Amino acid sequence: MDWKKLVISILLDLVGLMSFEVPLLGEFQDVIWAPLSAYILMKMYPGSVGKVAGAVEFVEEILPFTDIVPTFTITFFYDTFFNKSKSKSPVRKR
């Protein structure tokens, strides 16, 4: 498991939660954070996983009061444990 990527994912989810610290004003912060976080997520997880997660992240951040959803962390666990399209080295039998 990539612990570094998990820690980064958790930290980025916490950054998204910071908009709750300042009521109403914090929601305007999301106008900047939404596209930035979607871009970061797409770069962290290349391919279709990153594209779908980036779109979900953008919508989640731009909508008011939805910042509580930990999209980065959910994407990490999906990519690590459930992504069947990840290339795995085949085991050769002799």
N, C-alpha and C positions, 0 to 999 in steps of 0.2 A: 504494500500500500504506500502511496506517495503522501507521506505525512506533511511535507512542505506545502503541497497543493491543497491539502485539507485545511491547514492553518490559514493559508491565504484566502481560501473560500470563506471561512468563518469570519475573518477580519473584514472582508469586503461586504459580507452580509451585515455586519455591525455598522459599517459606514452607511449603508442604506437605511438602517434603523435610526441613525442620528437625526434624521429630519423630524422625528417625533419629539425631539428635545425642545423645539421652538414651535408651538402650535401656530397653525396657519402659515407663518413665514417659512417653516420647514418644508411645506408642500411645494413652495416655489423653488426650493433648492433641488427638488426632484426633476425639474425641467432640465437642469444641467446634468444631474447624476444619472438620469434614465438612459440617455444615449451613450454616455461614457461607460457605465456599467455593462450595458449590452455589448459594446465593443470589446471590453476587457474579457467578458465571458466567452465571446466568440474566439478570441485569441488563445484563451486558456484551453479550450476544447475545440480543436479544429474539426471540420467536417459537419455532417448534418446534426450531430448532437449540439455543437456550439451554435449553429444557426437557429435551431429551434429554441434552445435555452436562451439565447440572446434576445429573440423576439418575445419570449415569455417574460424575461427580466425587464425589457423595456416597458411592456404593458403593465407589469406589476409595479414598477417604480413610478410610472407616470400617473397611474390611478391613485386618487387620494385614499389614505388609510389602509393600503395593502402592503406597506413596507415590511410587515412582520413575517412575510413568507421568505424563508431562507433559500432563495433560488440558487445561489452559488453552491451551497452545501448540498442541496438536493441533486444538483447536476454532478457534483463530485461523486456522490454515492451511486448514482445511476451509471456514470461512466466507469466507475471502478468495479461494480458488482453485477450490473445488469446489461451492459452494452455488449451484445453478441457480435456486433460488426467489428469490434476491435480485432486487429490481426493478432493471432496467437500462433506461436511456432508449432507446427504439427509434429507429433511424435512419430518417428520412423520405426517400423518394425523390421527386423532382419530375419 
